[in-house]
Amino acid sequence: MKAEIEDLQRSFGEIRLFPENTDDLWHLYHLITPGCLVYATTLRSIEGSQDKIRPEKLEKRPVRLGIRVEDVEFHEFSIRLRVFGVIESGVDAGSHHTLNLEPGYEISVIRTWTGNDLDRIDRAVKGSAAEAIHILTVEEGEAELYRVQSYGPKLVWSSAAGSGKTAELNSREEFSEAVVLQLSAIAGPLVIAGPGFVKEEIVAKLKRKCPSRSAPLVTGETRSGGRRAVQEVIGQGILEKLNGDLQLAREVTCLDELMRRIGKDEPVAYGAQAVSEAARCGAVQTLMVADTLLRDPVATGIIRQAEEMRSEVVIFSSRFEPGERLLGLGGIAALLRFPIA
């Protein structure tokens, strides 16, 4: 993401944003909120001249419109962000229109910005300068490759060795060769993790096949394979060593600390009512909020109150396992500085 921030007056003003990939669209999904004003160039049907033979035609032309946002939808697989609203500036003012935002299109967003919004923009800008990190989880006969996205790990491919006692050695050899062949196409930072010694075998073969590979290559010991192993890797802080986005690591460590405190009956609060009471008392040390609540007035009120009390605020992706677990606790929780009655 590229961003140009104009002078903000009391946190209100215009920020020009240039999304470059799916991650950036995910960030925009949280930055474009109902009620804000979005300017973008889009296609709009313009009435053509009357033709005697054919009926009046409608021609679509590029126009610059300002849309007062009513709703936003994120479409990961079509790599598109749909912004619905009413035209406030430009042709057909007062009509409804849908902006289909894709990577490579400039937009301007005018709204009141919070500290979390500006942190998200900063993360997106820094993320564009870094190469994507991949995590391979591997155990006996099974491998899965994930790309680390801003909203969580995304499965790229999976592979499994065939079964059969007489062909066990051959299938294991073929399995590792197939995995290394896939990995040889990855030029950026790579983590190979899993239980046991299979990962070391994969690393050795990859180094022999790609001796000129210069990107960081590290291993991680985990208790399991698959998606759960990815969360273990992130929780171990391995992404920090690769200069990756630290947000996912914060989500893992904060959720782990929350569950540990719950188990030990140490000061925590979860659910909107309990967390709101803790925020009013100034007891919130770290506030955790699922991103699905960012447009909920109760949750946003708690966030503002926590920020005023200098509390740390961590926004969880609902598409990553820690965020899913947080939703099970009501979508909002807090680590407390002291217990409250």
N, C-alpha and C positions, 0 to 999 in steps of 0.2 A: 504494500500500500504506500502511496505517496500522499502527502497531506500538506495543505497550505492553510495555516490558521490566521485569520484576520484578527484585528484588535477586538477582543471580547470586552464588552462593557457589563460588569457585574455578572460574568459568566455567560452572558447572552451574546450571540453573534454568529457569523458565517464561517464555516470551515469547508474548504474545497478538498474533495477526496478522489483518489484515482485507484480503484481496486484493480489488482493484477492477477488474482487467482481465487480459488474457492474459499480459502481461508479468509481473504479480505471481504468476500461477500457475507461470510458468517459474522465478521465484525460489524459490517454495515447493518445487518439484521438487528443488532442490538443498539446501534447508534441512531438509526432512523426510527423514531417513535411516533405514535399517533399524536397529531396536533402540530408537529413541526412542519416547516416549509422546505421542500426539496426542489431544486432547479436542475433540469437535465435536458439534453437534446433528445427528442424522441420523434417517432413517425406519427403523424396525425392526418386523417383523411381531410382533403381540401376539395370543395366543390369545383367541378370542372365546367367548361362551357356547355351550353345546350346544343345537342346534336340532333338534326332533323330525323336521321335514320335510327340512331341508337338512343336509349334513354340516358338521362343525365348520369355521368360517370363521377366516381369519387376517387381521387388520386391521393396517394399517401406521400407526404413530403416531410423532410426533417424540419422540426420547429423547436424552439426553446420554450419550455413551459415551467411554470412554478406550480407545484402540486401541494395542497394542504393535505397531509397524510391522514388516512383513516385506518389503514391496516397494512401489514407487511408479511410476506411469505418467503421462506427460504427453501429453494429447491436444489438440494445438494447434487443430485444425479444429472440434472440438466444444466448445472452450473449457472444458475439464474436466481435473481432476487426480484420478486414482483412487489411493486409498491402501488397501492390503491389509494385514490383520493380525488379531490375536487380541484379542477384547474382554477387557480387564483390569479395567475399572471400569464398572459399569452392568448392565443386564439381560443375561441369557444369557452371563455371564462364562465364558470358556474357549472360546466359539464364534468361528468366523471371521466377519469382516465386512469390507465394502468401503465406504469413505467416498468419495462423489463430490463433490469440492470444486469450487465454482464461484465466480466473483466475487460479492462481497456477503455471503459466509458467514464468520463469525468462527471461528477455531480457536485452540487453545493448544498449543504445542509445548514439551515438557520434554526437555532433553538437555544434553550438554556442548557449549558453543558455542566455535568458533574465531574468531580475528580476521577471517578471510575471511568467515565467516558474518555477523558483525556489520557488516562493510563492505557485504556484499550487501544486508542489511536497510536500511542507511543509503541505498544507491543506490536501492532500491525506493521508499522513503519520499520521497526527493527527486524521483524520476521521476514520482510521482503529481501533484506540484505543477506540473510542466512540461507544456506542450502537446506533442503528438507532432510530430516533425520528419519531413517528407517530402522525398525526393530524386527529382527528375525527371532522367533521363538521356536526352539527345536528340542525334541526329545526323540526317543527311539522310534523311528519310522514315521514321524509326523513333524511337519514344519509349516509355520504361517508367517507371512511377511506383512508388517503393518507400517504405514506411513503416519508420522505424528502430525496431526492437524491441530489447529487452534481449539477445535471443539472436541478433541479426543483422537484416539488411534483409529485409523481406517484400514480395514483388511484389503490388501492388494492382491495376494494370492495365497493358496494353501496347497500342500503336497503331502501325499502319504505313500509309504512303501507298500508293495504288494505282500500278500501273506503266502505261506507255504513253507513247510519245514525243509524240504529238499533244496529250495531256492533261497533260503534265508540269507546266506552270505552275498549272493549275487544281487538280490533285491536291495539289500542295505547299501551295497556299493553303487548300484544304479540310482538309488534314492539320493545319496550324498552328492553324486555327480550332477544329478538334475537340479538340486538345490544350488550348488555352486554356479552352475551355468546361469541360473536366474539371477543370482547375486552379482555376477560379473558385469551386469548392465547398470548397476547402481554406482554412481560416481561420488555421491555425497557421504556424509557421516553414517556409519552403520553400527548397530549394536546387535550382537548375537548372544542370546540368552537361553537358559533352560537348565533343567536338572541333569546331573551326570556328566559324561565326558563326550557326548556326541558333538556338542558345540565346538570343542577344541579340534575335533576332526574336521569339521566344516571350515573353521578358521584356517587351519593348515593347508587345506586344499585350495581355499580361495587365494591365499598368499602365493601358492605355487602357480595358480592359473593367471593371476593378475599381479605380477611382481612390481609393476610400475604404479600401482594404486597408492595415491598420496593422502586421500581423505581419512579422517580418524576411523579406526576400527577397534572396538572394545568389546569385552565379554562381560556377562553378568550371570551370577549364580542365582537361580530361582527354585522355588519348591515345586513349581508346576510348569506346564507349557501353555500355549494358546493365549487368549486375551488376558487371563489372570496374570500370566507372566509379564505382560506388558505393564500392567499396573505396578507389579513388584519392581520392575526396572525403573519406572518413573519415581516410585517412592524411595528408591535407593539413592537418588540424586545423580544418576548417570547422565541424564540429559544436561545437567548443569556443567559437567565436564566437557560436553560437546557444544557449549554455548547455545543451547536450544532455548525454546520458550519455557521459562520457569513457571508459568501459570499452572500447567497441569501438575507439576511437582508440588506446588502449594496446595492444590486441591487434595491430593493424596495424603500429604502429611497432616493437613488440618482435619480431614475426616478421620484419619487414624487416631489423632489426639482426642477428637470428640468421642469416639467409641471407647477409647481407653478410659477417659474420664467418666463416661457413663458407667462402665464396668466397675470402676473404683469408687463410685458415688462422690466424685469430686465436682466442683462448681461448673455447671453447664446449664443451658436453657435451650429448649427446642419447641417449635410451634410458635405461630405469630403472637399469641397472647403472652406467653412466658417470655419470649425474647423482647417484646415491646416493653414489658414491665422492667426487665433487666436494663434496657437502654435508658429508660426514664431515670433509673437509679444510678446511672453512670457506671454500671458493673461490667459492661461488655468490653472484653479484651480483644476478641476476634469475632467478627460477624461473618457468618457464612450464609449465602443466599443463592438458590438455584436460579439460573437465567430465565426460567419460565415465569418467575415472579417479578421481573424487572418492570413490568407495566402494571403491576398491582399497586394501587395507591397505599394500601397498608404497608406493604413491603418497602416501597420507595420512601415512605415516611420514616420507617425504622432505619433505613440506610442513612438518610439525612441526619437523623438524630445521632446515630453512631459516629458519623464523620465529624459532627460538631463536638463530640466528646473525645476526639482523637483516637477512636477505635480503628483497628485494621479491618478492612472490608474485603472479603474474598468472594468473587462471583464464580459459581460452579457451573460447568457445562452439563446440561441435562443429557447429553449424548455420551458422557463418560461415566464409568461405573461409580465413582464417588458422588457425582451429581445425582445419579439414580438412587443411591442409598440415602442421600440427603432428602430427596423428594419423599422417601418413605417416612421421614421424620417431620413432614409438613413443609419441606422446601426451605426452611429457615432455621438456623440454630446459632448458638454463640458459646464460645469459651469465655468464662467469666473471671474477672479479677478477684471477686470475693463472692461468697454465697449470699443469696437473698432469700427472705422468708417466703 
